[in-house]
Amino acid sequence: MNALKTALSVNLNKVALVRNTRHLGIPSLVRAASICLKAGAHGITVHPRPDARHIRGDDVPALSELVGHHPGTEFNIEGNPFHNLMEHVRRQRPQQCTFVPDSEGQFTSDHGWDFPADADRLRPLVQEARSLGVRVSLFMDPRPEMMAAARAVGADRVELYTESYARAWGTVRQDEVLRGFAEAARAAHDAGLGINAGHDLNRDNLADFLRAVPGVQEVSIGHALIADALELGYEATVKAYLACIDVAFA
């Protein structure tokens, strides 16, 4: 396991979703991000989809500026590079961008990139983002055979899509599914890739995942974390997730 603990990036999409149901500007994304960062979160993630159902275009520079006032933290912008992601990457130059193969209007991210099918069209956009000084992570299913191909298009990291683990957690399939993720992580490491993870991770299943899957550098958590924050508040929730990470590395 890494000597360094896994970083926690807070995805604010669901805060924006609530805000967008009225025209009052509340809850404030900037305030939510500020509280989370002050509570110890290592970064902020947003996914500005073309339909602006949650994160809007003007949220991105405001959050980028805020993260810039917190040294040592990172801003991660995720989305489909063939839709609207690259315009944000070019303007904001975040520490990281995560390429996700969502279709327009897709309910939520539900699959990773496929190689060799996606290689030729991804390669120039990966190169462009890296030329801007932006780390590139590719959203990937936990398929070991895909990791070398992800590296070959120039990616710095992969984000392992963890919904299958979340569904298996607490069932007889948990250990089997975790072994698959561990194999994918080892293949990514062997290919020279860093490893992120995200989707449906929560306070119950996070520590088990990090214990079993080697080398996870960052988890991006949104839905469950914001749902917990409705009951506990942002500060207590961030600290609770950081405690889960501590448990995994104890």
Contacts in CASP RR format, 6 or more apart in sequence:
PFRMAT RR
TARGET T0000
AUTHOR 0000-0000-0000
METHOD contacts of the structure
MODEL  1
MNALKTALSVNLNKVALVRNTRHLGIPSLVRAASICLKAGAHGITVHPRP
DARHIRGDDVPALSELVGHHPGTEFNIEGNPFHNLMEHVRRQRPQQCTFV
PDSEGQFTSDHGWDFPADADRLRPLVQEARSLGVRVSLFMDPRPEMMAAA
RAVGADRVELYTESYARAWGTVRQDEVLRGFAEAARAAHDAGLGINAGHD
LNRDNLADFLRAVPGVQEVSIGHALIADALELGYEATVKAYLACIDVAFA
1 214 0 8 1.000
1 215 0 8 1.000
1 249 0 8 1.000
2 214 0 8 1.000
2 215 0 8 1.000
2 216 0 8 1.000
2 217 0 8 1.000
4 217 0 8 1.000
5 245 0 8 1.000
5 246 0 8 1.000
5 249 0 8 1.000
6 210 0 8 1.000
6 215 0 8 1.000
6 216 0 8 1.000
6 217 0 8 1.000
6 218 0 8 1.000
6 219 0 8 1.000
6 245 0 8 1.000
6 248 0 8 1.000
6 249 0 8 1.000
7 42 0 8 1.000
7 43 0 8 1.000
7 74 0 8 1.000
7 217 0 8 1.000
7 218 0 8 1.000
7 219 0 8 1.000
8 40 0 8 1.000
8 41 0 8 1.000
8 42 0 8 1.000
8 43 0 8 1.000
8 218 0 8 1.000
8 219 0 8 1.000
8 221 0 8 1.000
8 238 0 8 1.000
8 241 0 8 1.000
8 242 0 8 1.000
8 245 0 8 1.000
9 41 0 8 1.000
9 42 0 8 1.000
9 43 0 8 1.000
9 44 0 8 1.000
9 45 0 8 1.000
9 74 0 8 1.000
9 76 0 8 1.000
9 218 0 8 1.000
9 219 0 8 1.000
9 220 0 8 1.000
9 221 0 8 1.000
10 33 0 8 1.000
10 36 0 8 1.000
10 41 0 8 1.000
10 43 0 8 1.000
10 44 0 8 1.000
10 45 0 8 1.000
10 220 0 8 1.000
10 221 0 8 1.000
10 222 0 8 1.000
10 225 0 8 1.000
10 238 0 8 1.000
11 44 0 8 1.000
11 45 0 8 1.000
11 46 0 8 1.000
11 47 0 8 1.000
11 220 0 8 1.000
11 221 0 8 1.000
11 222 0 8 1.000
11 223 0 8 1.000
11 225 0 8 1.000
11 226 0 8 1.000
12 29 0 8 1.000
12 32 0 8 1.000
12 33 0 8 1.000
12 44 0 8 1.000
12 45 0 8 1.000
12 46 0 8 1.000
12 55 0 8 1.000
12 63 0 8 1.000
12 222 0 8 1.000
12 226 0 8 1.000
13 46 0 8 1.000
13 47 0 8 1.000
13 54 0 8 1.000
13 55 0 8 1.000
13 222 0 8 1.000
13 223 0 8 1.000
14 54 0 8 1.000
14 222 0 8 1.000
14 223 0 8 1.000
14 226 0 8 1.000
14 227 0 8 1.000
15 27 0 8 1.000
15 29 0 8 1.000
15 32 0 8 1.000
15 226 0 8 1.000
16 29 0 8 1.000
16 46 0 8 1.000
16 54 0 8 1.000
16 55 0 8 1.000
16 56 0 8 1.000
16 59 0 8 1.000
17 53 0 8 1.000
17 54 0 8 1.000
18 27 0 8 1.000
19 25 0 8 1.000
19 26 0 8 1.000
19 27 0 8 1.000
19 28 0 8 1.000
19 29 0 8 1.000
20 52 0 8 1.000
20 53 0 8 1.000
20 54 0 8 1.000
20 56 0 8 1.000
29 55 0 8 1.000
29 59 0 8 1.000
29 62 0 8 1.000
29 63 0 8 1.000
30 62 0 8 1.000
30 63 0 8 1.000
30 66 0 8 1.000
32 234 0 8 1.000
33 44 0 8 1.000
33 63 0 8 1.000
33 66 0 8 1.000
33 67 0 8 1.000
34 66 0 8 1.000
35 234 0 8 1.000
35 235 0 8 1.000
35 238 0 8 1.000
36 43 0 8 1.000
36 44 0 8 1.000
36 234 0 8 1.000
36 235 0 8 1.000
36 238 0 8 1.000
37 43 0 8 1.000
37 44 0 8 1.000
37 66 0 8 1.000
37 67 0 8 1.000
37 70 0 8 1.000
37 73 0 8 1.000
38 235 0 8 1.000
39 234 0 8 1.000
39 235 0 8 1.000
39 236 0 8 1.000
39 238 0 8 1.000
39 239 0 8 1.000
40 238 0 8 1.000
40 239 0 8 1.000
40 242 0 8 1.000
41 73 0 8 1.000
41 238 0 8 1.000
41 242 0 8 1.000
42 72 0 8 1.000
42 73 0 8 1.000
42 74 0 8 1.000
42 218 0 8 1.000
43 67 0 8 1.000
43 73 0 8 1.000
43 74 0 8 1.000
43 75 0 8 1.000
43 76 0 8 1.000
44 63 0 8 1.000
44 66 0 8 1.000
44 67 0 8 1.000
44 73 0 8 1.000
44 74 0 8 1.000
44 75 0 8 1.000
44 76 0 8 1.000
45 76 0 8 1.000
45 77 0 8 1.000
45 78 0 8 1.000
45 98 0 8 1.000
45 220 0 8 1.000
45 222 0 8 1.000
46 55 0 8 1.000
46 59 0 8 1.000
46 60 0 8 1.000
46 63 0 8 1.000
46 76 0 8 1.000
46 77 0 8 1.000
46 78 0 8 1.000
47 54 0 8 1.000
47 55 0 8 1.000
47 77 0 8 1.000
47 78 0 8 1.000
47 79 0 8 1.000
47 100 0 8 1.000
47 109 0 8 1.000
48 55 0 8 1.000
48 56 0 8 1.000
48 57 0 8 1.000
48 59 0 8 1.000
48 60 0 8 1.000
48 77 0 8 1.000
48 79 0 8 1.000
48 84 0 8 1.000
48 85 0 8 1.000
48 88 0 8 1.000
49 55 0 8 1.000
49 79 0 8 1.000
49 83 0 8 1.000
49 84 0 8 1.000
49 102 0 8 1.000
49 104 0 8 1.000
49 105 0 8 1.000
49 106 0 8 1.000
50 83 0 8 1.000
50 84 0 8 1.000
50 104 0 8 1.000
50 105 0 8 1.000
51 104 0 8 1.000
51 105 0 8 1.000
53 105 0 8 1.000
57 88 0 8 1.000
60 77 0 8 1.000
60 88 0 8 1.000
60 91 0 8 1.000
60 92 0 8 1.000
61 91 0 8 1.000
61 92 0 8 1.000
63 75 0 8 1.000
64 75 0 8 1.000
64 92 0 8 1.000
64 94 0 8 1.000
67 73 0 8 1.000
67 74 0 8 1.000
67 75 0 8 1.000
68 75 0 8 1.000
74 94 0 8 1.000
74 95 0 8 1.000
74 96 0 8 1.000
75 92 0 8 1.000
75 94 0 8 1.000
75 95 0 8 1.000
75 96 0 8 1.000
76 94 0 8 1.000
76 95 0 8 1.000
76 96 0 8 1.000
76 97 0 8 1.000
76 98 0 8 1.000
76 137 0 8 1.000
76 220 0 8 1.000
77 85 0 8 1.000
77 88 0 8 1.000
77 89 0 8 1.000
77 92 0 8 1.000
77 94 0 8 1.000
77 96 0 8 1.000
77 97 0 8 1.000
77 98 0 8 1.000
78 85 0 8 1.000
78 97 0 8 1.000
78 98 0 8 1.000
78 99 0 8 1.000
78 100 0 8 1.000
78 139 0 8 1.000
78 220 0 8 1.000
79 85 0 8 1.000
79 97 0 8 1.000
79 98 0 8 1.000
79 99 0 8 1.000
79 100 0 8 1.000
79 102 0 8 1.000
80 99 0 8 1.000
80 100 0 8 1.000
80 101 0 8 1.000
80 102 0 8 1.000
80 103 0 8 1.000
81 89 0 8 1.000
81 97 0 8 1.000
81 99 0 8 1.000
81 122 0 8 1.000
81 125 0 8 1.000
81 129 0 8 1.000
82 121 0 8 1.000
82 125 0 8 1.000
83 102 0 8 1.000
83 104 0 8 1.000
85 97 0 8 1.000
85 99 0 8 1.000
86 125 0 8 1.000
86 128 0 8 1.000
86 129 0 8 1.000
88 94 0 8 1.000
89 97 0 8 1.000
89 129 0 8 1.000
89 132 0 8 1.000
89 134 0 8 1.000
90 132 0 8 1.000
93 132 0 8 1.000
93 133 0 8 1.000
93 134 0 8 1.000
94 134 0 8 1.000
95 134 0 8 1.000
95 135 0 8 1.000
96 134 0 8 1.000
96 135 0 8 1.000
96 136 0 8 1.000
96 137 0 8 1.000
96 157 0 8 1.000
97 129 0 8 1.000
97 134 0 8 1.000
97 135 0 8 1.000
97 136 0 8 1.000
97 137 0 8 1.000
98 136 0 8 1.000
98 137 0 8 1.000
98 138 0 8 1.000
98 139 0 8 1.000
98 159 0 8 1.000
98 196 0 8 1.000
98 220 0 8 1.000
99 113 0 8 1.000
99 122 0 8 1.000
99 125 0 8 1.000
99 126 0 8 1.000
99 136 0 8 1.000
99 137 0 8 1.000
99 138 0 8 1.000
99 139 0 8 1.000
99 155 0 8 1.000
100 109 0 8 1.000
100 112 0 8 1.000
100 139 0 8 1.000
101 111 0 8 1.000
101 112 0 8 1.000
101 113 0 8 1.000
101 114 0 8 1.000
101 118 0 8 1.000
101 139 0 8 1.000
102 109 0 8 1.000
109 139 0 8 1.000
109 161 0 8 1.000
109 199 0 8 1.000
110 161 0 8 1.000
110 163 0 8 1.000
111 141 0 8 1.000
111 161 0 8 1.000
112 138 0 8 1.000
112 139 0 8 1.000
112 140 0 8 1.000
112 141 0 8 1.000
112 161 0 8 1.000
113 122 0 8 1.000
113 138 0 8 1.000
113 139 0 8 1.000
113 140 0 8 1.000
113 146 0 8 1.000
113 150 0 8 1.000
114 146 0 8 1.000
115 146 0 8 1.000
115 149 0 8 1.000
115 150 0 8 1.000
115 152 0 8 1.000
115 153 0 8 1.000
116 149 0 8 1.000
119 149 0 8 1.000
119 152 0 8 1.000
119 153 0 8 1.000
122 138 0 8 1.000
122 153 0 8 1.000
123 153 0 8 1.000
123 154 0 8 1.000
126 136 0 8 1.000
126 138 0 8 1.000
126 153 0 8 1.000
126 154 0 8 1.000
126 155 0 8 1.000
127 154 0 8 1.000
129 136 0 8 1.000
130 136 0 8 1.000
130 154 0 8 1.000
130 156 0 8 1.000
135 156 0 8 1.000
135 157 0 8 1.000
136 154 0 8 1.000
136 155 0 8 1.000
136 156 0 8 1.000
136 157 0 8 1.000
137 155 0 8 1.000
137 156 0 8 1.000
137 157 0 8 1.000
137 158 0 8 1.000
137 159 0 8 1.000
137 196 0 8 1.000
138 150 0 8 1.000
138 153 0 8 1.000
138 155 0 8 1.000
138 157 0 8 1.000
138 158 0 8 1.000
138 159 0 8 1.000
139 158 0 8 1.000
139 159 0 8 1.000
139 161 0 8 1.000
140 146 0 8 1.000
140 147 0 8 1.000
140 150 0 8 1.000
140 158 0 8 1.000
140 159 0 8 1.000
140 160 0 8 1.000
140 161 0 8 1.000
140 184 0 8 1.000
141 160 0 8 1.000
141 161 0 8 1.000
142 160 0 8 1.000
142 161 0 8 1.000
142 164 0 8 1.000
142 180 0 8 1.000
142 181 0 8 1.000
142 183 0 8 1.000
142 184 0 8 1.000
143 184 0 8 1.000
144 180 0 8 1.000
144 183 0 8 1.000
144 184 0 8 1.000
144 186 0 8 1.000
144 187 0 8 1.000
145 187 0 8 1.000
147 158 0 8 1.000
147 184 0 8 1.000
147 187 0 8 1.000
147 188 0 8 1.000
147 190 0 8 1.000
147 191 0 8 1.000
147 193 0 8 1.000
148 187 0 8 1.000
148 190 0 8 1.000
148 191 0 8 1.000
150 158 0 8 1.000
150 188 0 8 1.000
150 191 0 8 1.000
150 193 0 8 1.000
151 191 0 8 1.000
151 192 0 8 1.000
151 193 0 8 1.000
155 193 0 8 1.000
156 193 0 8 1.000
156 194 0 8 1.000
157 193 0 8 1.000
157 194 0 8 1.000
157 195 0 8 1.000
157 196 0 8 1.000
157 217 0 8 1.000
158 188 0 8 1.000
158 193 0 8 1.000
158 194 0 8 1.000
158 195 0 8 1.000
158 196 0 8 1.000
159 196 0 8 1.000
159 197 0 8 1.000
159 198 0 8 1.000
159 220 0 8 1.000
160 181 0 8 1.000
160 184 0 8 1.000
160 185 0 8 1.000
160 188 0 8 1.000
160 195 0 8 1.000
160 196 0 8 1.000
160 197 0 8 1.000
160 198 0 8 1.000
160 213 0 8 1.000
160 216 0 8 1.000
161 198 0 8 1.000
161 199 0 8 1.000
162 181 0 8 1.000
162 197 0 8 1.000
162 198 0 8 1.000
162 199 0 8 1.000
162 200 0 8 1.000
162 201 0 8 1.000
162 209 0 8 1.000
163 199 0 8 1.000
163 200 0 8 1.000
164 177 0 8 1.000
165 174 0 8 1.000
165 177 0 8 1.000
165 178 0 8 1.000
165 181 0 8 1.000
165 200 0 8 1.000
165 205 0 8 1.000
165 209 0 8 1.000
166 199 0 8 1.000
166 200 0 8 1.000
166 201 0 8 1.000
166 202 0 8 1.000
166 205 0 8 1.000
167 200 0 8 1.000
168 174 0 8 1.000
168 176 0 8 1.000
168 177 0 8 1.000
168 178 0 8 1.000
169 204 0 8 1.000
169 205 0 8 1.000
169 208 0 8 1.000
174 208 0 8 1.000
178 208 0 8 1.000
178 209 0 8 1.000
178 212 0 8 1.000
178 213 0 8 1.000
179 212 0 8 1.000
181 197 0 8 1.000
181 209 0 8 1.000
181 212 0 8 1.000
181 213 0 8 1.000
182 212 0 8 1.000
182 213 0 8 1.000
182 214 0 8 1.000
185 195 0 8 1.000
185 213 0 8 1.000
185 214 0 8 1.000
185 215 0 8 1.000
185 216 0 8 1.000
186 214 0 8 1.000
188 194 0 8 1.000
188 195 0 8 1.000
189 195 0 8 1.000
189 214 0 8 1.000
189 215 0 8 1.000
194 215 0 8 1.000
194 217 0 8 1.000
195 213 0 8 1.000
195 215 0 8 1.000
195 216 0 8 1.000
195 217 0 8 1.000
196 216 0 8 1.000
196 217 0 8 1.000
196 218 0 8 1.000
196 219 0 8 1.000
196 220 0 8 1.000
197 209 0 8 1.000
197 213 0 8 1.000
197 216 0 8 1.000
197 218 0 8 1.000
197 219 0 8 1.000
197 220 0 8 1.000
198 219 0 8 1.000
198 220 0 8 1.000
198 221 0 8 1.000
200 223 0 8 1.000
200 224 0 8 1.000
201 209 0 8 1.000
201 219 0 8 1.000
201 221 0 8 1.000
201 224 0 8 1.000
202 221 0 8 1.000
202 224 0 8 1.000
202 225 0 8 1.000
202 228 0 8 1.000
203 224 0 8 1.000
203 228 0 8 1.000
203 240 0 8 1.000
203 241 0 8 1.000
203 244 0 8 1.000
206 219 0 8 1.000
206 221 0 8 1.000
206 241 0 8 1.000
206 244 0 8 1.000
206 245 0 8 1.000
206 248 0 8 1.000
207 244 0 8 1.000
207 245 0 8 1.000
207 247 0 8 1.000
207 248 0 8 1.000
208 248 0 8 1.000
209 216 0 8 1.000
209 248 0 8 1.000
210 216 0 8 1.000
210 219 0 8 1.000
210 244 0 8 1.000
210 245 0 8 1.000
210 248 0 8 1.000
210 249 0 8 1.000
211 248 0 8 1.000
219 245 0 8 1.000
221 241 0 8 1.000
225 237 0 8 1.000
225 238 0 8 1.000
225 241 0 8 1.000
228 237 0 8 1.000
228 240 0 8 1.000
229 237 0 8 1.000
232 240 0 8 1.000
END
